[in-house]
């Protein structure tokens, strides 16, 4: 009897140890992944090599944005969306960092949902170089999970190609899988030479002194962002950020106290489609 009890206790202790070991690997970073785990050349490691089971699987399309295919505009702010997809998984995490090809941070990461995401910094440096999840942003869905945040593009002096390096974890209570994804964007050519428009729009009066009306046909319910840039490509105003309904978009904006006399470019983003027109303020 004593021998049986001893063996049973031993098995229970071993089972608890084993469960705790697995569980620690899976959920040790539910409050946010530690810095330098995106798999970028600068980080030189990812979640599969530092804290989770590997190897990591490379995927595409998990990092998207409303940055036009023509490239980003310096000092402009864009929305970055991260979506992890893995059938049957119920726990998700991520870390994304915008870097150049040698690991330098590019632009500024901006939290838009403080309950589900946060920035973390390189050890010993307050650089907010990485965007990652919070505990509240790891559960609540099955099979996929989505986070979003904003990214302010670097100024003209530092505007070079930027790659968003991302590491994702999809897990259950007993298994986890690591995925790596990248998305690269280039700086747009001089905005004054920009000619590719994805849709037609009208801006009037032009020239103007105090207000402009923007009119366009919107075929679907999508996010609309309207920015104004000076001739150097610097963002000087944002007129609109809203979810539109399908149909005609027609809205008048006051530019009094927003723009001085000069030449500007109005950039309208509808989803991932883009159109730019020049205006003159008298």
N, C-alpha and C positions, 0 to 999 in steps of 0.2 A: 504493500500500500504506500509506504513512504517513497519508494522508488518511482511509482506511477505519478504521485503528486509532484515530485521533483522534476520529472520530465515535462509534465503539463505546465508547470510554472515557467520552466525554461523556454518552452515553445511560445507561451504568451509574451514573455519579455522580448524574444526574438521578433515576433510578429509586430509588436509595438515599435521596436527599433527600426524594422524594415519600412513600415508605413510612414513613420516620421521622417526617415531618410528620403523616401520618394516625395513625400509631401513638401519637404523643405525645398527640394529642387524645383518643384512646380510653382510654388507660391511665394518663394522667398522675396520676389521682386514685385509683388502685387501693388506695392505703394510706389512703384516707379523703377525702371531699369537703371542700374548704375551707369555712369558715363563711360564712353569709349567702347561701345559694344555693337556698333552698326555694321562692322565688316569693311569699313572704308580703308584705303591704304594708310591713312593717318592713324586710325584706331588700331589696326593690325590684329583685331580680334572681333568675335561676335558672340551672341548669346550661347551658341552651341559649344564654343570653346572655353567660355568663362564660367557659366553657371547652369546651363541646361544640357540635355543629352543631344548628341549630334549623330551624323553630320547635318549641316544645314542644307536645305533645298532652295535653289535659286528659282524665283518666280518673276513674272512681269505683270504690269498693270495694277499693282496694289497701291502705288503712289500716283495720284492724279492731282490736277490743279486747274484753275481758270487762267493760267498763263497762256497767252496766245501761241500758236505754233510758230509765229514769227519771232518769238523771244520775249523776254521780260524787259520792262522799261525801268531804268534806274530810279531809286527812291519810291517805287510804286509798291503797293501792298496787294498781295494775292492770297487766295484761300487754298491751302493744301489739304487734301483728303487722303487718309490712309485706311485701307480696307483689307482685313485679313479674312481669308476664306478657307475653311477646312471642315469637311463634313463630320458631324458628330461631336465636334469640340464645343466646349461651353465656357472655357476660360481663355482670355486673349490678352496679349500685351504687345507693346511695340516701342521702338526707339528710332527716331529719324533725326538726321543732322545734315544741314546744307554745307557742303565743303567743296574746295577745289581739289585738284588731283594730287596734292601733297598734304591734304588734311587741314588747311586753313579754313576757318569758319567764314561763310559768305552770307551776308545779309543778317537780318534780325528775326528771331522766332518770337511770335506773339501768341499768348494763350487766349483762346476765345471761349473755352469752357473750363473754368477753374475746378469744377467738380470731377472732371474725367481726365484732364490732361495737366501737365506741368512741364517746366523746363528744369534741366539739371545741368550742372557745370562740371568742367574738368577739375579733378582734384587739385586744390590749392589755387584755383583761378575762378573768379566769378565771371564766366563768359556766356552762361546760358546757351551753350552750344548744342544741346540736345533737347528734343521734345519727346516726352514719354507719357505713359498712362499714370493715372492715380488708381487707387483700389476700386473706386466706384466706376471706373472705366474699363474693368476687366470682365465683367459678367453681364447677364441680362439677355443674351442672345445665344442661339445655337446655330453652328455652322458658319457664321461669319460675324464680324464686328467692325464698326467704322468709327474713326475719330477724325476731327478736323481742327485746324488751327491756321493762323495767318503767318505769312512770311513777308517781311519788308525787304525788297531787293536792295543790294548795295548801291552806293552813290556812283556817279559816273566814273570817278577816279579808280574805283575798285570793281567796276562792272566787267567781269569775265564769266566764262562758262561756269555753271554751278551744278553739282550733282547732289541730289537728295539720296543719301544712303540710309536704307531702312532695314532693321531686323525685327522680325515678328515671331511671337510664340503663340501656338494654338495648343490647348491642353484640356485634359479631363482630370479627374482626381487621381489617376494612376499613370497617365501617359502624356508626353508633350512632344511637339515637333517644332523645329526652328526653321524659319524661312528668311531669305534675303532678297531684297528688291532695290533697284536703283532707278532714278529718273533724272535725266540731264536736260538742262535748259541753257540756251545762249542768250546773250544780250541782244535786243533788237537793234537793227541798224538805225541810223539817225531818224528820229520820228518825223522830221521835216521831209524826208524822202519816202515815207511809208505810203504805199499805194494799194496794198492788198486789203480789200474790205470784204467781209463775209456776208454782209447784208446792206441794203440801202437804208439810209435815214436822211431826214431833213432837219436842218438847224436854221432857225430864223428868229429875228432879223439878223443879217450878217452883211456888213458890219453892224455892231450894236453898241449901246452905251450903258444899259443898265439891266438887261434881261435877255435870255435866250429861251426859245421853245424847241424841244427835241421831240421828233415824231418818227416812229418806225412801226413796222408790222412785226408782231411777235407771234410765231406759230405755235408756241408751246409755253407751259408754265415753267419759267426758269428764273434763276437769279439774275438781276440786272445791276451792274456796277457802272457808274459814269464818273470818269476822272477828267481833270483838265491839266495839261502840261504846258510849260513854257517852251520856247524854241530850243532850249538846251536839253529837253527831255526830262526836266524835273517836275514832279507832281506838285501842283500848287493848290489844288482843291479836289474834293470829292463831292459830287452833287447828289449821287444816288447810290443806295445799297438796299435792295428790297427784292422780295419774291414777286414776280409779275404773273399775271394771268394771261392766257392766250388771247390774241386779238390785237387791237391797236394800242400802242403805248404813245401817249401824248401828254407832255408835261412842261410847264414853264418854270424857269428858275431865275431868281434874282442873282445878279453877279456884282451888285453894288457892294463895295467894301471887300470884295473877294479878289477882283482882278483890276490891275491898273491898266493904263493904255498900252496896247501892244498886240502882238500876234500870239495866238495860243492854239492848242490842238485838243479837241474834245474826243476822248476815247470811250466808246460805249462797248461794254462786254455783256453779252447775253449768253449765259452758260459759258461755253468755251469758244463761242464765236465772237468776232472782234470787228469793230469798224472805227475809223478815225477820220475826222474832218477838221479843217482849219477854220478858225474864226478870228476876226479882228475887232478889238475893243477900242472905241474912239474916245 
